[in-house]
Amino acid sequence: MMRIGQGEDLHRIDDGRTLVLGGVIIEEGPGLAGHSDADVLLHAITDAVLGAAALGDIGKYFPPSDPRYAHADSADFLRVALRLAREAGWEVANIDSTVRTERPKLAPYVAHMRSRIAEITGVEVGAVSVKAKTAEGLDAIGRGEAMAATAVVLLQPLA
């Protein structure tokens, strides 16, 4: 038996912050508003892991109202979700994700994000997909006001 989980996240743009996506610092920004480091991609993947294991969502474990998570590294959120999934008998088989943004262009960073996500999750880089899409000038993302990510994670029973 395998389990599929879906996750999504959306953050407003904050030009005063550094952009962190998939655990990678992207200097050309813009950054994202959020209580933690606002890594929209890792948040979506974390939610997908938790969802696949039927363990709730990221807010259940890391509420934005909790001062302990101010400026927290979102890789730590994902590590906790992975530990909880393992305790429930599951491990990641693969991850497919998409980031929606108008800027910056993400193509130069995709390989680094895939490697970083693979490192955090303990899977081969070939089991991690990161895609980038624009919103073609439509909605808050298209106007450059926000960035979003979606992720699908396949969990398999622990070997």
C-alpha positions as CSV (number, residue, x, y, z in Angstrom):
1,M,0.0,0.0,0.0
2,M,1.1,3.5,-0.7
3,R,-0.2,6.9,0.4
4,I,-0.4,10.2,-1.6
5,G,-0.5,13.6,0.1
6,Q,-1.0,17.0,-1.4
7,G,0.2,20.3,0.0
8,E,0.0,23.9,-0.9
9,D,1.1,27.2,0.4
10,L,0.9,30.9,-0.5
11,H,2.9,33.9,0.9
12,R,2.8,37.6,0.2
13,I,5.9,39.1,-1.3
14,D,8.1,41.1,1.2
15,D,10.9,42.9,-0.6
16,G,12.6,43.4,2.8
17,R,13.3,39.7,3.4
18,T,15.6,37.2,1.8
19,L,14.0,34.6,-0.4
20,V,14.3,31.0,0.7
21,L,12.9,28.4,-1.6
22,G,13.3,24.6,-1.2
23,G,15.9,25.3,1.5
24,V,18.0,27.4,-0.9
25,I,18.7,31.1,-0.4
26,I,18.0,33.1,-3.6
27,E,19.7,36.4,-3.3
28,E,17.8,38.1,-6.2
29,G,14.6,37.8,-4.3
30,P,12.0,39.1,-3.6
31,G,11.5,37.6,-0.2
32,L,8.3,36.3,1.3
33,A,6.3,37.5,4.3
34,G,5.8,34.9,7.0
35,H,6.4,34.0,10.6
36,S,9.2,31.5,9.8
37,D,11.6,31.8,6.9
38,A,8.5,31.7,4.7
39,D,9.8,28.9,2.5
40,V,6.6,28.4,0.5
41,L,8.0,25.3,-1.2
42,L,9.1,23.4,1.9
43,H,5.8,24.4,3.6
44,A,3.9,22.7,0.7
45,I,6.1,19.6,0.9
46,T,5.7,19.4,4.7
47,D,1.9,19.6,4.3
48,A,2.0,16.9,1.7
49,V,4.0,14.5,3.9
50,L,1.7,15.1,6.9
51,G,-1.3,14.7,4.7
52,A,-0.1,11.4,3.1
53,A,0.4,10.1,6.6
54,A,-3.0,11.4,7.8
55,L,-1.2,13.5,10.5
56,G,-2.9,16.9,10.0
57,D,-1.2,19.9,8.6
58,I,1.8,22.2,9.2
59,G,-0.2,24.6,11.4
60,K,-1.1,21.8,13.8
61,Y,2.6,21.4,14.7
62,F,4.1,24.9,13.9
63,P,1.4,27.5,14.5
64,P,2.3,31.0,13.3
65,S,1.1,32.3,16.7
66,D,3.9,30.5,18.5
67,P,7.0,32.7,19.0
68,R,9.3,29.7,19.0
69,Y,8.9,29.5,15.2
70,A,9.7,33.1,14.4
71,H,12.3,33.1,11.6
72,A,12.5,29.3,12.0
73,D,14.2,27.2,9.2
74,S,11.4,25.5,7.3
75,A,13.8,22.5,6.7
76,D,13.3,21.8,10.4
77,F,9.5,21.7,9.9
78,L,10.0,19.1,7.1
79,R,12.3,17.0,9.2
80,V,9.7,16.8,12.0
81,A,7.0,15.8,9.5
82,L,9.3,13.1,8.1
83,R,10.0,11.8,11.6
84,L,6.3,11.7,12.4
85,A,5.6,9.8,9.1
86,R,8.4,7.3,9.9
87,E,7.0,6.8,13.4
88,A,3.7,6.0,11.6
89,G,5.5,3.5,9.4
90,W,6.0,5.6,6.2
91,E,8.9,7.0,4.2
92,V,9.0,9.2,1.1
93,A,9.1,7.5,-2.3
94,N,9.0,10.6,-4.4
95,I,8.1,14.3,-4.4
96,D,6.6,16.4,-7.2
97,S,6.3,20.1,-6.7
98,T,5.5,23.4,-8.5
99,V,6.4,27.0,-7.5
100,R,4.2,29.7,-9.0
101,T,6.0,33.1,-9.2
102,E,6.6,35.9,-11.7
103,R,10.0,36.7,-10.3
104,P,12.7,35.7,-9.9
105,K,13.2,33.2,-12.8
106,L,13.8,29.9,-11.0
107,A,15.4,27.8,-13.7
108,P,18.9,28.6,-12.5
109,Y,18.0,27.3,-9.0
110,V,15.9,24.2,-9.7
111,A,18.8,21.7,-9.6
112,H,20.1,23.2,-6.3
113,M,16.5,23.1,-4.8
114,R,16.1,19.4,-5.9
115,S,19.4,18.5,-4.3
116,R,18.6,20.3,-1.1
117,I,15.1,18.7,-0.8
118,A,16.6,15.3,-1.5
119,E,19.2,15.9,1.2
120,I,16.6,16.9,3.8
121,T,14.2,14.0,2.9
122,G,16.9,11.4,2.5
123,V,15.7,10.3,-1.0
124,E,17.7,10.3,-4.3
125,V,17.6,13.5,-6.2
126,G,15.9,11.6,-9.0
127,A,12.9,11.2,-6.8
128,V,12.4,15.0,-6.4
129,S,10.8,17.2,-9.0
130,V,10.7,21.0,-8.8
131,K,8.9,22.9,-11.5
132,A,8.5,26.7,-11.9
133,K,5.5,28.4,-13.5
134,T,4.3,32.0,-13.9
135,A,0.8,33.2,-13.6
136,E,0.9,35.0,-16.9
137,G,0.2,38.4,-15.2
138,L,-3.1,37.1,-13.6
139,D,-4.1,37.2,-10.0
140,A,-1.9,38.2,-7.0
141,I,0.9,36.0,-8.2
142,G,0.8,37.4,-11.7
143,R,0.9,40.9,-10.3
144,G,4.0,40.1,-8.3
145,E,2.2,40.3,-4.9
146,A,2.5,36.7,-3.9
147,M,4.2,33.4,-4.5
148,A,2.7,29.9,-4.2
149,A,3.7,26.3,-4.2
150,T,2.0,23.0,-4.5
151,A,3.4,19.5,-3.8
152,V,2.4,15.9,-4.1
153,V,4.3,13.3,-2.0
154,L,4.1,9.6,-2.4
155,L,4.8,7.7,0.9
156,Q,5.6,4.0,0.9
157,P,5.8,1.6,3.9
158,L,9.1,1.6,5.6
159,A,11.5,-1.0,4.2
